[in-house]
């Protein structure tokens, strides 16, 4: 009996050690969000490490939710039929989070010398953990914008953002030069990302809304 009891204890200890070892060896993860702010009329296709995300592509202004992904380096690509493909390596840290946004920028055609729009990718770190409401407004336009956020004007340079920690209220109204870009619900605790961009044809300001509730 004593020998059997000793064997059972050793077996239990071995199983526990094995379980802890497997848990310790579990691959670290982070999260990623993809956003289409190209301002182009047709969908933009995204891939992560060669795997296509969303069969029919992302329509203009579409923002995915946060998706779990293994920590480490990943190749993100965006493809638009008339604008070619652009790709970038993005590093996701353990328990970290990033947003990757495809936008279009003005370039000069080397042959015709006419202005055209080409694809580009931008990356931002998402803030993790929140006790209240945080709002971030990112400018993905070619020029600086005087963004009015609930009446408070902030000048934001291209590919830069402005934030509001401890946001009070349930709605954020965004305007530029007295013209509304949109009104966004800020009701629950969490992080809210709003990306301002231009329609590639009309230059009208538009916005993509990506809430991440805490």
C-alpha positions in Angstrom: 0.0 0.0 0.0 2.8 2.4 0.9 4.6 1.7 -2.4 1.3 2.3 -4.3 0.6 5.5 -2.4 4.1 6.8 -3.1 3.7 5.9 -6.7 0.4 7.9 -6.9 2.0 10.9 -5.3 4.9 10.8 -7.8 2.5 10.4 -10.7 0.4 13.4 -9.6 3.5 15.5 -9.1 4.7 14.5 -12.6 1.4 15.4 -14.2 1.3 18.8 -12.4 4.9 19.5 -13.4 4.0 18.6 -17.0 0.9 20.8 -17.0 2.9 23.8 -15.6 5.6 23.2 -18.3 3.1 23.1 -21.1 1.5 26.3 -19.7 4.9 28.0 -19.5 5.7 27.0 -23.1 2.4 28.3 -24.5 3.2 30.8 -27.2 2.8 34.5 -26.3 0.0 36.4 -28.0 -0.9 39.9 -28.8 -3.7 41.4 -31.0 -4.0 43.3 -34.3 -6.6 45.5 -36.0 -6.8 46.3 -39.7 -8.4 49.5 -41.1 -9.1 50.7 -44.6 -8.9 54.5 -44.9 -7.7 54.7 -48.5 -10.7 56.7 -49.6 -10.8 54.6 -52.7 -14.1 53.3 -54.1 -13.3 49.6 -54.4 -12.4 47.2 -51.5 -8.8 46.9 -50.4 -7.5 43.4 -49.8 -5.4 42.7 -46.7 -3.2 39.7 -45.9 -1.3 38.7 -42.8 1.7 36.5 -43.6 0.2 35.7 -47.0 -3.2 34.7 -45.6 -6.1 36.8 -47.0 -8.2 38.5 -44.3 -11.9 38.8 -45.3 -12.6 37.2 -48.6 -14.1 40.2 -50.4 -11.7 42.7 -48.9 -12.3 45.7 -46.7 -14.6 48.4 -48.0 -13.6 52.0 -47.6 -13.8 53.1 -43.9 -14.1 49.5 -42.6 -12.2 48.7 -39.3 -11.9 45.1 -38.0 -12.2 44.2 -34.4 -9.1 43.3 -32.5 -7.9 39.8 -33.6 -5.5 37.6 -31.5 -2.2 36.9 -33.1 1.1 35.2 -32.1 3.6 37.7 -30.7 6.5 38.4 -33.1 7.1 39.8 -36.6 4.3 39.6 -39.2 4.1 40.8 -42.8 1.0 42.8 -43.5 0.1 43.7 -47.1 -2.7 45.7 -48.7 -3.7 45.5 -52.3 -5.9 47.7 -54.4 -6.5 46.8 -58.1 -5.5 50.2 -59.5 -3.0 51.1 -56.8 -0.7 48.1 -56.6 0.4 46.3 -53.4 2.2 47.7 -50.3 3.6 45.6 -47.4 5.2 46.2 -44.1 6.6 44.1 -41.3 4.9 44.7 -38.0 6.1 43.5 -34.6 3.5 42.5 -32.1 4.8 42.3 -28.6 3.5 39.7 -26.0 0.1 41.1 -24.7 0.6 44.1 -27.0 -1.7 45.4 -29.6 -1.4 47.3 -32.9 -3.6 48.9 -35.5 -2.5 48.8 -39.1 -4.2 51.2 -41.5 -4.0 51.4 -45.2 -4.3 54.9 -46.6 -3.6 56.6 -49.9 -1.2 59.4 -50.6 -0.5 61.7 -53.5 2.4 60.8 -55.7 3.6 61.9 -59.2 3.3 59.3 -62.0 6.9 58.8 -63.3 5.6 58.5 -66.9 2.7 61.0 -67.2 4.0 63.3 -64.4 0.3 63.6 -63.3 -0.6 63.4 -59.7 -1.9 60.0 -58.6 -2.7 58.1 -55.4 -0.7 55.2 -54.1 -1.2 52.9 -51.2 0.7 53.1 -47.9 0.5 51.4 -44.5 0.6 53.1 -41.2 1.0 51.4 -37.8 0.0 52.6 -34.3 0.3 51.0 -30.9 -3.0 50.4 -29.2 -3.3 51.3 -25.6 -4.0 48.3 -23.3 -6.2 48.5 -20.2 -8.4 51.4 -19.4 -10.3 52.5 -16.4 -12.5 55.1 -18.1 -12.9 56.4 -21.6 -10.0 57.2 -23.9 -10.5 58.7 -27.3 -7.8 59.0 -30.0 -8.3 60.9 -33.3 -5.7 60.1 -36.0 -5.1 62.3 -39.1 -4.5 60.1 -42.1 -4.7 63.0 -44.6 -2.0 64.6 -46.6 -2.1 67.8 -44.7 -2.5 69.1 -41.1 -6.0 69.5 -39.9 -7.6 71.9 -37.3 -9.8 69.2 -35.7 -12.6 70.5 -33.5 -13.4 67.9 -30.9 -16.7 68.9 -29.1 -15.7 72.5 -29.8 -12.1 72.3 -28.8 -9.7 72.9 -31.7 -6.5 70.9 -32.0 -4.1 71.2 -34.9 -3.0 67.7 -35.9 -0.2 67.0 -38.4 -0.4 64.2 -41.0 -0.1 60.7 -39.6 -0.2 62.1 -36.0 -3.0 61.8 -33.5 -4.5 63.6 -30.5 -6.0 62.0 -27.5 -8.6 62.7 -24.8 -8.0 60.8 -21.5 -11.0 60.5 -19.1 -13.5 61.6 -21.8 -16.7 63.0 -20.3 -20.0 62.6 -22.1 -21.4 60.0 -24.5 -20.7 61.5 -27.9 -17.8 63.1 -29.7 -18.5 65.6 -32.5 -15.6 66.1 -35.0 -15.6 69.1 -37.2 -13.0 70.8 -39.5 -13.5 74.5 -40.4 -17.1 74.4 -39.2 -18.0 71.3 -41.3 -19.0 68.1 -39.6 -16.9 65.0 -40.1 -19.1 62.9 -37.9 -20.6 62.2 -34.5 -19.4 59.2 -32.6 -20.9 57.3 -29.7 -18.6 57.2 -26.6 -20.8 55.4 -24.2 -19.0 52.5 -22.6 -15.6 52.4 -20.8 -12.8 51.6 -23.3 -10.5 52.9 -26.0 -11.9 54.6 -29.1 -9.9 55.2 -32.2 -11.2 57.5 -34.9 -9.2 57.9 -38.1 -9.8 61.0 -40.3 -9.0 60.6 -44.0 -9.9 62.0 -47.4 -12.0 60.6 -50.2 -9.5 60.0 -53.0 -11.7 61.5 -55.7 -13.6 64.4 -54.0 -11.2 65.1 -51.1 -14.2 65.1 -48.7 -13.2 64.3 -45.2 -14.4 60.9 -43.9 -13.8 58.9 -40.7 -13.3 55.3 -39.6 -14.5 54.4 -36.1 -12.9 51.6 -34.2 -14.1 51.1 -30.6 -12.4 48.7 -28.2 -14.5 48.4 -25.1 -12.8 47.8 -21.7 
